[in-house]
Amino acid sequence: MLNTDTFCLSSHKLNIEIGRHNTIDRQDRKCVRCNLNDIEDEFHFVLVCPDYINLRNAYIPKYYSNMPSVLKFIHLC
């Protein structure tokens, strides 16, 4: 189960937050685990990144990862 407090408090090590603390431009805070060239934010980490497909399939209902959207992400959280 997701710990939504971690995301709400931004107490994680995704590039979206690490880059903010290191003054890296937002568009340069890319995911280093996949080649989608997406910003590594909470949405990408939970619903999009192919590197986490096994975890997603095990713990998140298929509805959320099938055609993911920000609205589905908010509902999931």
PDB file of N, CA, C and O in Angstrom:
ATOM      1  N   MET A   1       0.838  -1.184   0.000  1.00  0.00           N
ATOM      2  CA  MET A   1       0.000   0.000   0.000  1.00  0.00           C
ATOM      3  C   MET A   1       0.880   1.243   0.000  1.00  0.00           C
ATOM      4  O   MET A   1       1.929   1.273   0.643  1.00  0.00           O
ATOM      5  N   LEU A   2       0.452   2.248  -0.713  1.00  0.00           N
ATOM      6  CA  LEU A   2       1.211   3.484  -0.788  1.00  0.00           C
ATOM      7  C   LEU A   2       1.114   4.266   0.513  1.00  0.00           C
ATOM      8  O   LEU A   2       0.059   4.340   1.144  1.00  0.00           O
ATOM      9  N   ASN A   3       2.218   4.834   0.884  1.00  0.00           N
ATOM     10  CA  ASN A   3       2.215   5.739   2.023  1.00  0.00           C
ATOM     11  C   ASN A   3       2.054   7.144   1.461  1.00  0.00           C
ATOM     12  O   ASN A   3       3.032   7.764   1.042  1.00  0.00           O
ATOM     13  N   THR A   4       0.830   7.644   1.451  1.00  0.00           N
ATOM     14  CA  THR A   4       0.565   8.941   0.842  1.00  0.00           C
ATOM     15  C   THR A   4       1.206  10.080   1.614  1.00  0.00           C
ATOM     16  O   THR A   4       1.441  11.145   1.044  1.00  0.00           O
ATOM     17  N   ASP A   5       1.497   9.888   2.895  1.00  0.00           N
ATOM     18  CA  ASP A   5       2.175  10.932   3.662  1.00  0.00           C
ATOM     19  C   ASP A   5       3.532  11.257   3.050  1.00  0.00           C
ATOM     20  O   ASP A   5       3.942  12.418   3.031  1.00  0.00           O
ATOM     21  N   THR A   6       4.222  10.254   2.555  1.00  0.00           N
ATOM     22  CA  THR A   6       5.523  10.459   1.939  1.00  0.00           C
ATOM     23  C   THR A   6       5.409  11.403   0.753  1.00  0.00           C
ATOM     24  O   THR A   6       6.244  12.291   0.580  1.00  0.00           O
ATOM     25  N   PHE A   7       4.372  11.214  -0.070  1.00  0.00           N
ATOM     26  CA  PHE A   7       4.193  12.072  -1.236  1.00  0.00           C
ATOM     27  C   PHE A   7       3.698  13.457  -0.841  1.00  0.00           C
ATOM     28  O   PHE A   7       4.162  14.458  -1.388  1.00  0.00           O
ATOM     29  N   CYS A   8       2.778  13.525   0.085  1.00  0.00           N
ATOM     30  CA  CYS A   8       2.238  14.828   0.490  1.00  0.00           C
ATOM     31  C   CYS A   8       3.306  15.698   1.143  1.00  0.00           C
ATOM     32  O   CYS A   8       3.313  16.917   0.970  1.00  0.00           O
ATOM     33  N   LEU A   9       4.193  15.079   1.880  1.00  0.00           N
ATOM     34  CA  LEU A   9       5.240  15.820   2.576  1.00  0.00           C
ATOM     35  C   LEU A   9       6.491  15.993   1.729  1.00  0.00           C
ATOM     36  O   LEU A   9       7.444  16.649   2.149  1.00  0.00           O
ATOM     37  N   SER A  10       6.493  15.406   0.537  1.00  0.00           N
ATOM     38  CA  SER A  10       7.656  15.443  -0.351  1.00  0.00           C
ATOM     39  C   SER A  10       8.904  14.900   0.330  1.00  0.00           C
ATOM     40  O   SER A  10      10.012  15.375   0.082  1.00  0.00           O
ATOM     41  N   SER A  11       8.723  13.916   1.178  1.00  0.00           N
ATOM     42  CA  SER A  11       9.864  13.313   1.879  1.00  0.00           C
ATOM     43  C   SER A  11      10.293  12.031   1.168  1.00  0.00           C
ATOM     44  O   SER A  11      10.316  10.951   1.758  1.00  0.00           O
ATOM     45  N   HIS A  12      10.622  12.176  -0.078  1.00  0.00           N
ATOM     46  CA  HIS A  12      11.080  11.061  -0.899  1.00  0.00           C
ATOM     47  C   HIS A  12      12.312  11.498  -1.668  1.00  0.00           C
ATOM     48  O   HIS A  12      12.718  12.658  -1.602  1.00  0.00           O
ATOM     49  N   LYS A  13      12.897  10.575  -2.389  1.00  0.00           N
ATOM     50  CA  LYS A  13      14.134  10.869  -3.109  1.00  0.00           C
ATOM     51  C   LYS A  13      13.943  10.858  -4.621  1.00  0.00           C
ATOM     52  O   LYS A  13      14.847  10.470  -5.362  1.00  0.00           O
ATOM     53  N   LEU A  14      12.788  11.274  -5.071  1.00  0.00           N
ATOM     54  CA  LEU A  14      12.565  11.391  -6.507  1.00  0.00           C
ATOM     55  C   LEU A  14      13.254  12.652  -7.010  1.00  0.00           C
ATOM     56  O   LEU A  14      13.420  13.620  -6.268  1.00  0.00           O
ATOM     57  N   ASN A  15      13.652  12.631  -8.276  1.00  0.00           N
ATOM     58  CA  ASN A  15      14.394  13.766  -8.842  1.00  0.00           C
ATOM     59  C   ASN A  15      13.625  15.081  -8.797  1.00  0.00           C
ATOM     60  O   ASN A  15      14.238  16.148  -8.795  1.00  0.00           O
ATOM     61  N   ILE A  16      12.303  15.029  -8.761  1.00  0.00           N
ATOM     62  CA  ILE A  16      11.525  16.262  -8.688  1.00  0.00           C
ATOM     63  C   ILE A  16      11.855  17.031  -7.404  1.00  0.00           C
ATOM     64  O   ILE A  16      11.876  18.262  -7.411  1.00  0.00           O
ATOM     65  N   GLU A  17      12.110  16.320  -6.311  1.00  0.00           N
ATOM     66  CA  GLU A  17      12.447  16.978  -5.040  1.00  0.00           C
ATOM     67  C   GLU A  17      13.942  17.187  -4.880  1.00  0.00           C
ATOM     68  O   GLU A  17      14.376  18.257  -4.453  1.00  0.00           O
ATOM     69  N   ILE A  18      14.729  16.185  -5.215  1.00  0.00           N
ATOM     70  CA  ILE A  18      16.187  16.315  -5.106  1.00  0.00           C
ATOM     71  C   ILE A  18      16.659  17.493  -5.957  1.00  0.00           C
ATOM     72  O   ILE A  18      17.492  18.288  -5.523  1.00  0.00           O
ATOM     73  N   GLY A  19      16.119  17.596  -7.171  1.00  0.00           N
ATOM     74  CA  GLY A  19      16.480  18.690  -8.061  1.00  0.00           C
ATOM     75  C   GLY A  19      16.074  20.044  -7.519  1.00  0.00           C
ATOM     76  O   GLY A  19      16.774  21.037  -7.718  1.00  0.00           O
ATOM     77  N   ARG A  20      14.946  20.082  -6.836  1.00  0.00           N
ATOM     78  CA  ARG A  20      14.496  21.349  -6.255  1.00  0.00           C
ATOM     79  C   ARG A  20      15.480  21.830  -5.206  1.00  0.00           C
ATOM     80  O   ARG A  20      15.795  23.018  -5.134  1.00  0.00           O
ATOM     81  N   HIS A  21      15.963  20.905  -4.396  1.00  0.00           N
ATOM     82  CA  HIS A  21      16.916  21.262  -3.339  1.00  0.00           C
ATOM     83  C   HIS A  21      18.299  21.594  -3.895  1.00  0.00           C
ATOM     84  O   HIS A  21      19.077  22.308  -3.262  1.00  0.00           O
ATOM     85  N   ASN A  22      18.596  21.072  -5.075  1.00  0.00           N
ATOM     86  CA  ASN A  22      19.899  21.322  -5.702  1.00  0.00           C
ATOM     87  C   ASN A  22      19.815  22.358  -6.826  1.00  0.00           C
ATOM     88  O   ASN A  22      20.737  22.480  -7.633  1.00  0.00           O
ATOM     89  N   THR A  23      18.731  23.088  -6.874  1.00  0.00           N
ATOM     90  CA  THR A  23      18.469  24.135  -7.869  1.00  0.00           C
ATOM     91  C   THR A  23      18.706  23.667  -9.315  1.00  0.00           C
ATOM     92  O   THR A  23      19.341  24.360 -10.110  1.00  0.00           O
ATOM     93  N   ILE A  24      18.187  22.494  -9.628  1.00  0.00           N
ATOM     94  CA  ILE A  24      18.223  21.967 -10.994  1.00  0.00           C
ATOM     95  C   ILE A  24      16.900  22.363 -11.655  1.00  0.00           C
ATOM     96  O   ILE A  24      15.836  22.198 -11.059  1.00  0.00           O
ATOM     97  N   ASP A  25      16.964  22.876 -12.865  1.00  0.00           N
ATOM     98  CA  ASP A  25      15.744  23.271 -13.572  1.00  0.00           C
ATOM     99  C   ASP A  25      14.761  22.107 -13.632  1.00  0.00           C
ATOM    100  O   ASP A  25      15.162  20.954 -13.796  1.00  0.00           O
ATOM    101  N   ARG A  26      13.480  22.413 -13.499  1.00  0.00           N
ATOM    102  CA  ARG A  26      12.447  21.380 -13.432  1.00  0.00           C
ATOM    103  C   ARG A  26      12.510  20.443 -14.639  1.00  0.00           C
ATOM    104  O   ARG A  26      12.390  19.228 -14.476  1.00  0.00           O
ATOM    105  N   GLN A  27      12.693  20.972 -15.818  1.00  0.00           N
ATOM    106  CA  GLN A  27      12.700  20.140 -17.031  1.00  0.00           C
ATOM    107  C   GLN A  27      13.905  19.200 -17.089  1.00  0.00           C
ATOM    108  O   GLN A  27      13.940  18.291 -17.918  1.00  0.00           O
ATOM    109  N   ASP A  28      14.883  19.410 -16.223  1.00  0.00           N
ATOM    110  CA  ASP A  28      16.075  18.557 -16.189  1.00  0.00           C
ATOM    111  C   ASP A  28      16.028  17.504 -15.092  1.00  0.00           C
ATOM    112  O   ASP A  28      17.010  16.790 -14.887  1.00  0.00           O
ATOM    113  N   ARG A  29      14.939  17.394 -14.402  1.00  0.00           N
ATOM    114  CA  ARG A  29      14.811  16.417 -13.302  1.00  0.00           C
ATOM    115  C   ARG A  29      14.203  15.116 -13.828  1.00  0.00           C
ATOM    116  O   ARG A  29      13.165  14.661 -13.347  1.00  0.00           O
ATOM    117  N   LYS A  30      14.858  14.537 -14.807  1.00  0.00           N
ATOM    118  CA  LYS A  30      14.368  13.350 -15.525  1.00  0.00           C
ATOM    119  C   LYS A  30      14.547  12.069 -14.711  1.00  0.00           C
ATOM    120  O   LYS A  30      15.395  11.982 -13.823  1.00  0.00           O
ATOM    121  N   CYS A  31      13.725  11.090 -15.044  1.00  0.00           N
ATOM    122  CA  CYS A  31      13.845   9.764 -14.457  1.00  0.00           C
ATOM    123  C   CYS A  31      15.086   9.090 -15.037  1.00  0.00           C
ATOM    124  O   CYS A  31      15.265   9.052 -16.254  1.00  0.00           O
ATOM    125  N   VAL A  32      15.926   8.566 -14.177  1.00  0.00           N
ATOM    126  CA  VAL A  32      17.144   7.892 -14.623  1.00  0.00           C
ATOM    127  C   VAL A  32      16.948   6.379 -14.728  1.00  0.00           C
ATOM    128  O   VAL A  32      17.871   5.663 -15.116  1.00  0.00           O
ATOM    129  N   ARG A  33      15.760   5.890 -14.385  1.00  0.00           N
ATOM    130  CA  ARG A  33      15.502   4.456 -14.404  1.00  0.00           C
ATOM    131  C   ARG A  33      14.862   3.977 -15.708  1.00  0.00           C
ATOM    132  O   ARG A  33      14.808   2.775 -15.970  1.00  0.00           O
ATOM    133  N   CYS A  34      14.377   4.916 -16.524  1.00  0.00           N
ATOM    134  CA  CYS A  34      13.757   4.521 -17.795  1.00  0.00           C
ATOM    135  C   CYS A  34      14.195   5.488 -18.892  1.00  0.00           C
ATOM    136  O   CYS A  34      14.884   6.473 -18.628  1.00  0.00           O
ATOM    137  N   ASN A  35      13.792   5.199 -20.100  1.00  0.00           N
ATOM    138  CA  ASN A  35      14.182   6.046 -21.227  1.00  0.00           C
ATOM    139  C   ASN A  35      13.004   6.826 -21.801  1.00  0.00           C
ATOM    140  O   ASN A  35      13.015   7.189 -22.978  1.00  0.00           O
ATOM    141  N   LEU A  36      11.987   7.086 -20.979  1.00  0.00           N
ATOM    142  CA  LEU A  36      10.825   7.833 -21.440  1.00  0.00           C
ATOM    143  C   LEU A  36      11.070   9.337 -21.484  1.00  0.00           C
ATOM    144  O   LEU A  36      10.276  10.085 -22.056  1.00  0.00           O
ATOM    145  N   ASN A  37      12.159   9.772 -20.884  1.00  0.00           N
ATOM    146  CA  ASN A  37      12.527  11.183 -20.860  1.00  0.00           C
ATOM    147  C   ASN A  37      11.486  12.039 -20.124  1.00  0.00           C
ATOM    148  O   ASN A  37      11.297  13.212 -20.446  1.00  0.00           O
ATOM    149  N   ASP A  38      10.817  11.437 -19.135  1.00  0.00           N
ATOM    150  CA  ASP A  38       9.827  12.134 -18.314  1.00  0.00           C
ATOM    151  C   ASP A  38      10.482  12.679 -17.057  1.00  0.00           C
ATOM    152  O   ASP A  38      11.505  12.174 -16.597  1.00  0.00           O
ATOM    153  N   ILE A  39       9.873  13.715 -16.517  1.00  0.00           N
ATOM    154  CA  ILE A  39      10.303  14.219 -15.216  1.00  0.00           C
ATOM    155  C   ILE A  39       9.946  13.165 -14.176  1.00  0.00           C
ATOM    156  O   ILE A  39       8.839  12.627 -14.180  1.00  0.00           O
ATOM    157  N   GLU A  40      10.883  12.877 -13.293  1.00  0.00           N
ATOM    158  CA  GLU A  40      10.646  11.872 -12.252  1.00  0.00           C
ATOM    159  C   GLU A  40       9.890  12.522 -11.095  1.00  0.00           C
ATOM    160  O   GLU A  40      10.479  12.997 -10.125  1.00  0.00           O
ATOM    161  N   ASP A  41       8.561  12.523 -11.236  1.00  0.00           N
ATOM    162  CA  ASP A  41       7.709  13.027 -10.166  1.00  0.00           C
ATOM    163  C   ASP A  41       6.882  11.863  -9.624  1.00  0.00           C
ATOM    164  O   ASP A  41       7.053  10.721 -10.051  1.00  0.00           O
ATOM    165  N   GLU A  42       6.001  12.153  -8.700  1.00  0.00           N
ATOM    166  CA  GLU A  42       5.205  11.112  -8.053  1.00  0.00           C
ATOM    167  C   GLU A  42       4.328  10.365  -9.059  1.00  0.00           C
ATOM    168  O   GLU A  42       4.217   9.140  -8.998  1.00  0.00           O
ATOM    169  N   PHE A  43       3.714  11.094  -9.972  1.00  0.00           N
ATOM    170  CA  PHE A  43       2.856  10.481 -10.985  1.00  0.00           C
ATOM    171  C   PHE A  43       3.646   9.496 -11.843  1.00  0.00           C
ATOM    172  O   PHE A  43       3.215   8.363 -12.055  1.00  0.00           O
ATOM    173  N   HIS A  44       4.796   9.931 -12.330  1.00  0.00           N
ATOM    174  CA  HIS A  44       5.636   9.062 -13.167  1.00  0.00           C
ATOM    175  C   HIS A  44       6.073   7.825 -12.379  1.00  0.00           C
ATOM    176  O   HIS A  44       6.004   6.705 -12.886  1.00  0.00           O
ATOM    177  N   PHE A  45       6.516   8.028 -11.156  1.00  0.00           N
ATOM    178  CA  PHE A  45       6.994   6.934 -10.318  1.00  0.00           C
ATOM    179  C   PHE A  45       5.903   5.891 -10.063  1.00  0.00           C
ATOM    180  O   PHE A  45       6.155   4.693 -10.196  1.00  0.00           O
ATOM    181  N   VAL A  46       4.720   6.321  -9.707  1.00  0.00           N
ATOM    182  CA  VAL A  46       3.659   5.398  -9.303  1.00  0.00           C
ATOM    183  C   VAL A  46       2.938   4.760 -10.486  1.00  0.00           C
ATOM    184  O   VAL A  46       2.630   3.569 -10.448  1.00  0.00           O
ATOM    185  N   LEU A  47       2.668   5.525 -11.528  1.00  0.00           N
ATOM    186  CA  LEU A  47       1.793   5.011 -12.592  1.00  0.00           C
ATOM    187  C   LEU A  47       2.414   4.827 -13.967  1.00  0.00           C
ATOM    188  O   LEU A  47       1.804   4.183 -14.820  1.00  0.00           O
ATOM    189  N   VAL A  48       3.599   5.365 -14.218  1.00  0.00           N
ATOM    190  CA  VAL A  48       4.107   5.369 -15.582  1.00  0.00           C
ATOM    191  C   VAL A  48       5.415   4.602 -15.774  1.00  0.00           C
ATOM    192  O   VAL A  48       5.523   3.808 -16.709  1.00  0.00           O
ATOM    193  N   CYS A  49       6.388   4.815 -14.929  1.00  0.00           N
ATOM    194  CA  CYS A  49       7.732   4.284 -15.142  1.00  0.00           C
ATOM    195  C   CYS A  49       7.724   2.762 -15.365  1.00  0.00           C
ATOM    196  O   CYS A  49       7.259   2.013 -14.506  1.00  0.00           O
ATOM    197  N   PRO A  50       8.235   2.310 -16.509  1.00  0.00           N
ATOM    198  CA  PRO A  50       8.241   0.876 -16.796  1.00  0.00           C
ATOM    199  C   PRO A  50       9.134   0.072 -15.851  1.00  0.00           C
ATOM    200  O   PRO A  50       8.961  -1.141 -15.732  1.00  0.00           O
ATOM    201  N   ASP A  51      10.064   0.710 -15.191  1.00  0.00           N
ATOM    202  CA  ASP A  51      10.953   0.007 -14.276  1.00  0.00           C
ATOM    203  C   ASP A  51      10.207  -0.544 -13.050  1.00  0.00           C
ATOM    204  O   ASP A  51      10.694  -1.456 -12.381  1.00  0.00           O
ATOM    205  N   TYR A  52       9.050   0.002 -12.769  1.00  0.00           N
ATOM    206  CA  TYR A  52       8.280  -0.412 -11.594  1.00  0.00           C
ATOM    207  C   TYR A  52       7.019  -1.190 -11.949  1.00  0.00           C
ATOM    208  O   TYR A  52       6.112  -1.302 -11.125  1.00  0.00           O
ATOM    209  N   ILE A  53       6.951  -1.724 -13.156  1.00  0.00           N
ATOM    210  CA  ILE A  53       5.741  -2.407 -13.603  1.00  0.00           C
ATOM    211  C   ILE A  53       5.381  -3.605 -12.720  1.00  0.00           C
ATOM    212  O   ILE A  53       4.200  -3.843 -12.466  1.00  0.00           O
ATOM    213  N   ASN A  54       6.363  -4.351 -12.254  1.00  0.00           N
ATOM    214  CA  ASN A  54       6.062  -5.510 -11.402  1.00  0.00           C
ATOM    215  C   ASN A  54       5.446  -5.086 -10.073  1.00  0.00           C
ATOM    216  O   ASN A  54       4.498  -5.713  -9.601  1.00  0.00           O
ATOM    217  N   LEU A  55       5.975  -4.032  -9.471  1.00  0.00           N
ATOM    218  CA  LEU A  55       5.392  -3.523  -8.226  1.00  0.00           C
ATOM    219  C   LEU A  55       3.984  -2.978  -8.467  1.00  0.00           C
ATOM    220  O   LEU A  55       3.072  -3.213  -7.674  1.00  0.00           O
ATOM    221  N   ARG A  56       3.823  -2.255  -9.562  1.00  0.00           N
ATOM    222  CA  ARG A  56       2.508  -1.704  -9.898  1.00  0.00           C
ATOM    223  C   ARG A  56       1.491  -2.826 -10.071  1.00  0.00           C
ATOM    224  O   ARG A  56       0.383  -2.754  -9.540  1.00  0.00           O
ATOM    225  N   ASN A  57       1.865  -3.851 -10.807  1.00  0.00           N
ATOM    226  CA  ASN A  57       0.952  -4.974 -11.037  1.00  0.00           C
ATOM    227  C   ASN A  57       0.610  -5.707  -9.749  1.00  0.00           C
ATOM    228  O   ASN A  57      -0.495  -6.229  -9.610  1.00  0.00           O
ATOM    229  N   ALA A  58       1.535  -5.751  -8.816  1.00  0.00           N
ATOM    230  CA  ALA A  58       1.312  -6.468  -7.559  1.00  0.00           C
ATOM    231  C   ALA A  58       0.457  -5.682  -6.564  1.00  0.00           C
ATOM    232  O   ALA A  58      -0.294  -6.280  -5.794  1.00  0.00           O
ATOM    233  N   TYR A  59       0.561  -4.363  -6.569  1.00  0.00           N
ATOM    234  CA  TYR A  59      -0.046  -3.585  -5.488  1.00  0.00           C
ATOM    235  C   TYR A  59      -1.096  -2.560  -5.907  1.00  0.00           C
ATOM    236  O   TYR A  59      -1.836  -2.060  -5.059  1.00  0.00           O
ATOM    237  N   ILE A  60      -1.174  -2.243  -7.184  1.00  0.00           N
ATOM    238  CA  ILE A  60      -2.108  -1.207  -7.627  1.00  0.00           C
ATOM    239  C   ILE A  60      -3.088  -1.816  -8.622  1.00  0.00           C
ATOM    240  O   ILE A  60      -2.673  -2.483  -9.570  1.00  0.00           O
ATOM    241  N   PRO A  61      -4.378  -1.593  -8.415  1.00  0.00           N
ATOM    242  CA  PRO A  61      -5.353  -2.128  -9.375  1.00  0.00           C
ATOM    243  C   PRO A  61      -5.067  -1.642 -10.797  1.00  0.00           C
ATOM    244  O   PRO A  61      -4.673  -0.495 -11.007  1.00  0.00           O
ATOM    245  N   LYS A  62      -5.269  -2.521 -11.752  1.00  0.00           N
ATOM    246  CA  LYS A  62      -4.969  -2.251 -13.161  1.00  0.00           C
ATOM    247  C   LYS A  62      -5.674  -0.989 -13.674  1.00  0.00           C
ATOM    248  O   LYS A  62      -5.166  -0.324 -14.576  1.00  0.00           O
ATOM    249  N   TYR A  63      -6.823  -0.661 -13.112  1.00  0.00           N
ATOM    250  CA  TYR A  63      -7.577   0.524 -13.529  1.00  0.00           C
ATOM    251  C   TYR A  63      -6.703   1.772 -13.527  1.00  0.00           C
ATOM    252  O   TYR A  63      -6.814   2.601 -14.431  1.00  0.00           O
ATOM    253  N   TYR A  64      -5.843   1.918 -12.538  1.00  0.00           N
ATOM    254  CA  TYR A  64      -5.050   3.134 -12.391  1.00  0.00           C
ATOM    255  C   TYR A  64      -3.901   3.213 -13.397  1.00  0.00           C
ATOM    256  O   TYR A  64      -3.603   4.292 -13.908  1.00  0.00           O
ATOM    257  N   SER A  65      -3.265   2.097 -13.680  1.00  0.00           N
ATOM    258  CA  SER A  65      -2.127   2.129 -14.596  1.00  0.00           C
ATOM    259  C   SER A  65      -2.520   1.963 -16.058  1.00  0.00           C
ATOM    260  O   SER A  65      -1.716   2.235 -16.950  1.00  0.00           O
ATOM    261  N   ASN A  66      -3.738   1.522 -16.310  1.00  0.00           N
ATOM    262  CA  ASN A  66      -4.241   1.425 -17.672  1.00  0.00           C
ATOM    263  C   ASN A  66      -4.709   2.817 -18.090  1.00  0.00           C
ATOM    264  O   ASN A  66      -5.701   3.325 -17.567  1.00  0.00           O
ATOM    265  N   MET A  67      -3.993   3.435 -19.034  1.00  0.00           N
ATOM    266  CA  MET A  67      -4.247   4.815 -19.450  1.00  0.00           C
ATOM    267  C   MET A  67      -4.214   5.751 -18.227  1.00  0.00           C
ATOM    268  O   MET A  67      -5.228   6.352 -17.875  1.00  0.00           O
ATOM    269  N   PRO A  68      -3.056   5.866 -17.592  1.00  0.00           N
ATOM    270  CA  PRO A  68      -2.953   6.677 -16.372  1.00  0.00           C
ATOM    271  C   PRO A  68      -3.251   8.153 -16.633  1.00  0.00           C
ATOM    272  O   PRO A  68      -2.984   8.682 -17.712  1.00  0.00           O
ATOM    273  N   SER A  69      -3.805   8.792 -15.621  1.00  0.00           N
ATOM    274  CA  SER A  69      -4.093  10.220 -15.688  1.00  0.00           C
ATOM    275  C   SER A  69      -3.875  10.816 -14.299  1.00  0.00           C
ATOM    276  O   SER A  69      -3.810  10.103 -13.298  1.00  0.00           O
ATOM    277  N   VAL A  70      -3.766  12.113 -14.269  1.00  0.00           N
ATOM    278  CA  VAL A  70      -3.581  12.792 -12.985  1.00  0.00           C
ATOM    279  C   VAL A  70      -4.813  12.576 -12.109  1.00  0.00           C
ATOM    280  O   VAL A  70      -4.680  12.425 -10.894  1.00  0.00           O
ATOM    281  N   LEU A  71      -5.991  12.559 -12.693  1.00  0.00           N
ATOM    282  CA  LEU A  71      -7.213  12.320 -11.910  1.00  0.00           C
ATOM    283  C   LEU A  71      -7.198  10.930 -11.267  1.00  0.00           C
ATOM    284  O   LEU A  71      -7.578  10.777 -10.106  1.00  0.00           O
ATOM    285  N   LYS A  72      -6.762   9.926 -12.020  1.00  0.00           N
ATOM    286  CA  LYS A  72      -6.645   8.580 -11.437  1.00  0.00           C
ATOM    287  C   LYS A  72      -5.607   8.563 -10.330  1.00  0.00           C
ATOM    288  O   LYS A  72      -5.800   7.909  -9.305  1.00  0.00           O
ATOM    289  N   PHE A  73      -4.502   9.279 -10.530  1.00  0.00           N
ATOM    290  CA  PHE A  73      -3.453   9.337  -9.506  1.00  0.00           C
ATOM    291  C   PHE A  73      -3.995   9.971  -8.223  1.00  0.00           C
ATOM    292  O   PHE A  73      -3.750   9.468  -7.126  1.00  0.00           O
ATOM    293  N   ILE A  74      -4.721  11.059  -8.362  1.00  0.00           N
ATOM    294  CA  ILE A  74      -5.310  11.723  -7.185  1.00  0.00           C
ATOM    295  C   ILE A  74      -6.276  10.787  -6.486  1.00  0.00           C
ATOM    296  O   ILE A  74      -6.275  10.695  -5.258  1.00  0.00           O
ATOM    297  N   HIS A  75      -7.097  10.097  -7.252  1.00  0.00           N
ATOM    298  CA  HIS A  75      -8.045   9.149  -6.661  1.00  0.00           C
ATOM    299  C   HIS A  75      -7.319   8.026  -5.937  1.00  0.00           C
ATOM    300  O   HIS A  75      -7.740   7.605  -4.859  1.00  0.00           O
ATOM    301  N   LEU A  76      -6.243   7.545  -6.516  1.00  0.00           N
ATOM    302  CA  LEU A  76      -5.460   6.481  -5.892  1.00  0.00           C
ATOM    303  C   LEU A  76      -4.870   6.926  -4.557  1.00  0.00           C
ATOM    304  O   LEU A  76      -4.875   6.178  -3.579  1.00  0.00           O
ATOM    305  N   CYS A  77      -4.369   8.141  -4.536  1.00  0.00           N
ATOM    306  CA  CYS A  77      -3.775   8.676  -3.292  1.00  0.00           C
ATOM    307  C   CYS A  77      -4.848   8.954  -2.257  1.00  0.00           C
ATOM    308  O   CYS A  77      -4.539   9.405  -1.154  1.00  0.00           O
TER     309      CYS A  77
END
